Amino acid sequence: MVVVAAQKNKTTATAVLLSAGSGTRFSGSSHKLLTQIFGKSVFAWSLQNLLEAEFQQIIVVTGAVDLSDEINKATANCSNNQTDLCVVENINWHDGMASSLQCGLAEAQRLGANSVVVGLADQPAVKPASWRRVANSQSPIAVATYNGVRGNPVRLHAELWPLLPTTGDEGARNLFKSHKDLLEEVACDGSAQDLDTTNDIDVLSKLLSK
């Protein structure tokens, strides 16, 4: 799926939204990304926030659940129509988050990106401004912080991509530890609260009502 090609942009890094996991700890009646909060799915909240951050390119990595309808809804309700949106399916989503990250990085490399800003679709309270602030960092590694606690999104320069794991759910945490000198913490508003269990629905509802 491709949205109207970008003609101008304020954010030059490529964004990657990881949306492929099965959400096994979530016991709701549907996949957690399809959970409705104020009439909108968790995934749609996350994607709309990302679209409003005005990236030139966005890569959405899907897998365990069909998100095509939610993607259409999010793009239809967003005022930003100048983003190239690529949807790629991770057929190996069951291998963990690292496989989804690698899937997104492969697409970013194909698009010629020199850095990515990576976030998770089950974190709908990450604001557009947080995506932008991390993207605009000049450091090879930049990580959002909320009240001093690290969260998502995370910016990674292309030279570091080969150092990222290919299996498991570790993400970039080991890279943070081994390359502290390259890392910048970026203070952000909002929250990186994720939807892990049904108990998190009320927490996110309060955050999204602000």
C-alpha positions in Angstrom: 0.0 0.0 0.0 1.3 3.4 -0.9 -0.1 6.8 0.2 0.4 9.9 -1.8 4.1 10.4 -2.4 5.9 13.0 -0.2 6.7 16.3 -1.7 8.1 17.9 1.5 8.9 16.7 4.9 10.2 17.8 8.3 11.6 14.5 9.4 14.3 12.8 7.3 14.7 9.4 9.0 12.5 6.5 8.0 10.0 5.4 10.7 9.4 1.7 11.4 6.3 0.6 13.3 6.5 -3.0 14.6 3.0 -4.5 14.5 3.6 -8.2 13.9 3.5 -10.0 17.3 0.7 -12.3 18.5 0.2 -10.6 21.9 -0.1 -13.9 23.7 -0.4 -12.3 27.2 -3.4 -10.3 26.2 -6.6 -12.2 27.1 -9.1 -9.9 25.4 -11.7 -10.9 22.9 -9.6 -9.8 19.9 -6.0 -9.2 19.1 -4.6 -6.5 21.3 -3.9 -4.2 18.4 -7.6 -4.3 17.5 -8.7 -3.4 21.0 -10.9 -0.3 20.8 -10.2 2.8 23.0 -12.6 5.7 22.4 -13.8 4.2 19.2 -10.4 3.7 17.7 -8.1 0.6 17.7 -4.8 0.7 19.5 -3.1 0.2 16.2 -4.9 3.1 14.6 -4.0 5.4 17.5 -0.3 4.4 17.1 -0.3 4.8 13.3 -2.1 8.1 13.3 0.3 9.5 15.8 3.2 8.4 13.6 1.6 9.8 10.5 1.2 13.1 12.2 4.9 13.2 12.9 5.4 14.0 9.2 8.0 11.4 8.3 8.8 11.1 4.6 8.7 7.3 4.7 6.9 5.0 7.1 7.3 1.2 7.2 4.6 -0.9 9.0 5.7 -4.4 9.7 2.7 -6.8 10.1 2.4 -10.5 10.8 0.1 -12.2 13.2 -3.1 -10.3 12.4 -4.5 -8.6 9.3 -4.3 -4.8 9.9 -5.2 -3.7 6.4 -8.6 -2.2 7.4 -7.0 -0.4 10.4 -4.3 1.0 8.1 -7.0 2.4 5.8 -8.9 3.9 8.7 -5.8 5.6 10.1 -4.6 7.0 6.8 -8.1 8.3 6.0 -8.4 10.1 9.3 -5.0 11.7 9.1 -4.4 15.2 7.8 -0.9 14.3 6.6 -1.1 12.9 3.0 2.5 13.5 2.2 4.0 10.3 3.6 5.1 7.2 1.6 3.6 4.3 3.6 5.0 0.8 3.0 3.5 -2.3 4.6 5.6 -5.4 4.8 4.6 -8.7 6.2 7.0 -10.6 8.5 6.1 -14.3 7.7 8.5 -15.2 10.6 6.8 -13.1 13.2 6.6 -16.1 15.5 10.4 -16.0 15.8 10.2 -12.8 18.0 10.4 -9.1 17.8 14.0 -9.2 16.4 12.7 -10.9 13.2 10.2 -8.1 12.7 12.9 -5.5 13.3 15.1 -7.2 10.7 12.2 -7.2 8.3 11.7 -3.5 8.7 15.4 -2.8 8.4 15.6 -4.8 5.1 12.8 -2.6 3.7 14.5 0.5 5.0 17.7 -0.5 3.3 15.9 -1.2 0.1 14.5 2.4 0.3 17.9 3.8 0.8 17.4 5.0 4.4 20.4 6.0 6.4 18.6 5.8 9.8 15.4 4.5 11.2 13.2 5.5 14.1 11.6 2.3 15.5 8.4 2.2 17.6 5.9 -0.4 18.7 2.2 -0.4 17.7 1.0 -1.4 21.1 2.1 1.9 22.5 -0.6 4.3 21.4 0.3 7.1 23.8 3.6 7.9 22.1 2.9 11.4 20.7 3.9 12.7 17.3 6.3 15.2 18.9 8.1 12.3 20.6 8.6 10.6 17.2 10.0 13.9 15.8 12.3 14.7 18.7 13.9 11.3 18.5 14.2 11.5 14.7 15.9 14.8 14.9 18.6 13.7 17.2 22.1 13.8 15.6 23.4 10.8 17.6 23.8 7.4 16.0 21.6 6.0 18.8 18.7 8.0 20.3 16.2 6.7 22.7 13.1 8.4 24.1 12.8 8.9 27.8 9.6 9.5 29.8 10.2 11.0 33.3 13.7 9.7 33.0 12.8 6.1 32.0 13.8 4.8 28.6 11.2 3.8 26.1 10.3 4.0 22.5 10.8 5.2 19.8 14.5 4.6 19.2 16.6 6.0 16.4 19.4 3.8 14.9 21.9 4.8 12.3 22.4 2.3 9.4 26.0 1.6 10.4 24.7 0.0 13.5 22.0 -2.3 11.9 24.4 -5.2 11.4 24.9 -5.3 15.2 21.2 -5.9 16.0 19.9 -9.3 17.0 18.2 -11.5 14.4 16.2 -13.7 16.8 14.4 -13.3 20.1 12.7 -10.3 21.7 15.8 -8.4 22.9 15.5 -5.6 20.4 18.3 -3.0 20.7 18.9 -3.1 24.5 22.3 -4.9 24.2 23.4 -2.3 21.6 22.6 0.4 24.2 24.9 -1.3 26.7 27.8 -1.9 24.3 27.7 1.6 22.7 26.9 4.0 25.5 29.2 6.6 24.0 27.0 6.8 20.9 23.7 7.1 22.7 21.6 10.1 23.4 18.5 10.1 25.7 15.8 12.4 24.4 13.2 13.6 27.0 9.7 13.3 25.6 6.1 14.0 26.7 3.5 11.3 26.5 4.0 7.7 27.6 5.5 4.5 26.3 2.9 2.5 28.2 2.1 -0.6 26.2 -1.0 -2.8 26.0 0.3 -6.1 27.4 -2.8 -7.3 29.4 -6.4 -6.3 29.7 -5.4 -4.4 32.9 -3.6 -1.9 30.7 -6.7 -0.8 28.9 -7.8 1.6 31.7 -4.3 3.0 32.0 -4.1 3.8 28.3 -7.6 5.2 28.3 -6.6 7.7 30.9 -3.4 8.6 28.9 -5.3 9.0 25.6 -8.0 11.2 27.2 -5.4 13.9 28.0 
